[in-house]
Amino acid sequence: MDNAFTYHTRPGSLPLSLLALAGLILLAVHLWEVIPGFILLIFIPALLVSIAELILTPIYGVSMTDTEWRIEAGRKAQALPTSKIAFVRVQDRGTPRTSVVLSDGTEIEMPQVALPDPLTLIREVTSRGIPVRHA
């Protein structure tokens, strides 16, 4: 049995962005009969920018397996072998922070946007035999 956990998220609301894009397209189609030059100058670049923002929005997340963790922080991704992870430090007071501490003492801070709720994270980390320490 594969013991894998994956959590991914992206900032913003995808359904709302798609609705706004559909609204821009419908408005451009409706106004095409009246002012086609204005549509070409204003709405076409606005549509292109909206589509580019939908495509280029970064995805954050964490994937855990028994052999490797993959932390995705936007365009930057890190792969950590599970055997090199000493423990995970969770700080929930003040500014919440979660860090992965490697066996050599290197501390890698995980972006909060990339993490599920703390109880789910603690359950998944401990099920892989890695201790969790409270900061």
SEVO-75101 format. One line per field, with one value per residue (C-alpha): residue in one letter; z, x, y; residue number from 1. Coordinates in nm, 3 decimals, padded with zeros to 5 digits. Example, Ala and Ser with C-alpha at 12.3 -4.5 7.8 and 13.67 -1.06 7.14 Angstrom:
BEGIN
vovo [A | S]
c3 [00.780 | 00.714]
c1 [01.230 | 01.367]
c2 [-00.450 | -00.106]
zado [1 | 2]
//
This chain:
BEGIN
vovo [M | D | N | A | F | T | Y | H | T | R | P | G | S | L | P | L | S | L | L | A | L | A | G | L | I | L | L | A | V | H | L | W | E | V | I | P | G | F | I | L | L | I | F | I | P | A | L | L | V | S | I | A | E | L | I | L | T | P | I | Y | G | V | S | M | T | D | T | E | W | R | I | E | A | G | R | K | A | Q | A | L | P | T | S | K | I | A | F | V | R | V | Q | D | R | G | T | P | R | T | S | V | V | L | S | D | G | T | E | I | E | M | P | Q | V | A | L | P | D | P | L | T | L | I | R | E | V | T | S | R | G | I | P | V | R | H | A]
c3 [00.000 | -00.096 | 00.202 | 00.016 | 00.120 | -00.116 | -00.043 | -00.312 | -00.314 | -00.522 | -00.409 | -00.520 | -00.634 | -00.959 | -01.010 | -00.955 | -01.198 | -01.461 | -01.409 | -01.455 | -01.769 | -01.909 | -01.829 | -02.019 | -02.318 | -02.321 | -02.289 | -02.579 | -02.796 | -02.710 | -02.780 | -03.100 | -03.316 | -03.171 | -03.124 | -03.275 | -03.270 | -02.900 | -02.835 | -03.012 | -02.822 | -02.473 | -02.429 | -02.624 | -02.408 | -02.096 | -02.200 | -02.267 | -01.928 | -01.755 | -01.930 | -01.847 | -01.480 | -01.473 | -01.629 | -01.435 | -01.085 | -00.870 | -00.697 | -00.339 | -00.164 | -00.002 | -00.107 | 00.140 | 00.070 | 00.277 | 00.090 | -00.007 | 00.075 | -00.198 | -00.089 | -00.362 | -00.291 | -00.606 | -00.875 | -00.627 | -00.533 | -00.296 | -00.264 | 00.075 | 00.140 | 00.442 | 00.582 | 00.627 | 00.823 | 01.198 | 01.313 | 01.226 | 01.439 | 01.463 | 01.614 | 01.653 | 01.875 | 01.728 | 01.366 | 01.279 | 01.142 | 01.043 | 00.981 | 00.875 | 01.059 | 00.883 | 01.056 | 00.988 | 01.167 | 00.856 | 00.908 | 00.609 | 00.668 | 00.495 | 00.354 | 00.549 | 00.226 | 00.126 | 00.438 | 00.543 | 00.887 | 01.171 | 01.300 | 00.956 | 00.909 | 01.248 | 01.176 | 00.839 | 00.973 | 01.270 | 01.055 | 00.871 | 01.197 | 01.215 | 01.551 | 01.579 | 01.828 | 01.948 | 01.931]
c1 [00.000 | 00.131 | 00.139 | 00.115 | -00.035 | -00.075 | -00.206 | -00.212 | -00.362 | -00.346 | -00.414 | -00.732 | -01.056 | -01.043 | -01.423 | -01.446 | -01.160 | -01.323 | -01.655 | -01.486 | -01.313 | -01.643 | -01.804 | -01.531 | -01.573 | -01.952 | -01.919 | -01.672 | -01.902 | -02.205 | -02.028 | -01.857 | -02.147 | -02.131 | -01.761 | -01.527 | -01.220 | -01.260 | -01.298 | -00.970 | -00.784 | -00.917 | -01.088 | -00.848 | -00.544 | -00.762 | -00.865 | -00.504 | -00.392 | -00.676 | -00.586 | -00.216 | -00.299 | -00.503 | -00.221 | 00.069 | -00.085 | 00.157 | 00.055 | 00.163 | 00.160 | 00.329 | 00.350 | 00.467 | 00.556 | 00.751 | 01.073 | 01.047 | 00.879 | 00.820 | 00.754 | 00.620 | 00.639 | 00.520 | 00.784 | 01.035 | 01.013 | 01.228 | 01.259 | 01.370 | 01.451 | 01.255 | 01.565 | 01.737 | 01.449 | 01.517 | 01.192 | 00.928 | 00.892 | 00.546 | 00.487 | 00.122 | 00.144 | 00.195 | 00.291 | 00.237 | 00.550 | 00.637 | 00.994 | 01.154 | 01.481 | 01.724 | 01.969 | 02.259 | 02.076 | 01.961 | 01.619 | 01.386 | 01.083 | 00.767 | 00.540 | 00.213 | 00.015 | 00.147 | 00.028 | -00.299 | -00.444 | -00.198 | -00.374 | -00.376 | -00.010 | 00.087 | -00.107 | 00.062 | 00.411 | 00.382 | 00.240 | 00.574 | 00.769 | 00.898 | 00.866 | 00.688 | 00.813 | 00.629 | 00.830]
c2 [00.000 | 00.342 | 00.577 | 00.909 | 01.241 | 01.536 | 01.884 | 02.156 | 02.503 | 02.817 | 03.172 | 03.339 | 03.185 | 02.990 | 02.981 | 03.357 | 03.419 | 03.199 | 03.380 | 03.719 | 03.594 | 03.464 | 03.800 | 03.986 | 03.756 | 03.799 | 04.176 | 04.185 | 03.973 | 04.188 | 04.519 | 04.399 | 04.524 | 04.876 | 04.953 | 04.690 | 04.918 | 04.988 | 04.614 | 04.545 | 04.818 | 04.755 | 04.419 | 04.196 | 04.293 | 04.265 | 03.915 | 03.818 | 03.947 | 03.760 | 03.434 | 03.484 | 03.537 | 03.218 | 03.020 | 03.174 | 03.166 | 02.965 | 02.645 | 02.578 | 02.245 | 01.952 | 01.589 | 01.326 | 00.966 | 00.715 | 00.800 | 01.168 | 01.497 | 01.754 | 02.113 | 02.340 | 02.710 | 02.877 | 02.836 | 02.694 | 02.327 | 02.125 | 01.749 | 01.619 | 01.252 | 01.130 | 00.959 | 01.300 | 01.460 | 01.467 | 01.632 | 01.890 | 02.203 | 02.359 | 02.703 | 02.794 | 03.102 | 03.445 | 03.401 | 03.035 | 02.871 | 02.518 | 02.410 | 02.085 | 02.022 | 01.791 | 01.555 | 01.793 | 02.078 | 02.262 | 02.417 | 02.455 | 02.674 | 02.557 | 02.827 | 02.846 | 02.873 | 02.529 | 02.347 | 02.184 | 02.250 | 02.172 | 01.859 | 01.697 | 01.788 | 01.642 | 01.321 | 01.274 | 01.353 | 01.117 | 00.837 | 00.843 | 00.803 | 01.161 | 01.337 | 01.673 | 01.931 | 02.237 | 02.561]
zado [1 | 2 | 3 | 4 | 5 | 6 | 7 | 8 | 9 | 10 | 11 | 12 | 13 | 14 | 15 | 16 | 17 | 18 | 19 | 20 | 21 | 22 | 23 | 24 | 25 | 26 | 27 | 28 | 29 | 30 | 31 | 32 | 33 | 34 | 35 | 36 | 37 | 38 | 39 | 40 | 41 | 42 | 43 | 44 | 45 | 46 | 47 | 48 | 49 | 50 | 51 | 52 | 53 | 54 | 55 | 56 | 57 | 58 | 59 | 60 | 61 | 62 | 63 | 64 | 65 | 66 | 67 | 68 | 69 | 70 | 71 | 72 | 73 | 74 | 75 | 76 | 77 | 78 | 79 | 80 | 81 | 82 | 83 | 84 | 85 | 86 | 87 | 88 | 89 | 90 | 91 | 92 | 93 | 94 | 95 | 96 | 97 | 98 | 99 | 100 | 101 | 102 | 103 | 104 | 105 | 106 | 107 | 108 | 109 | 110 | 111 | 112 | 113 | 114 | 115 | 116 | 117 | 118 | 119 | 120 | 121 | 122 | 123 | 124 | 125 | 126 | 127 | 128 | 129 | 130 | 131 | 132 | 133 | 134 | 135]
//
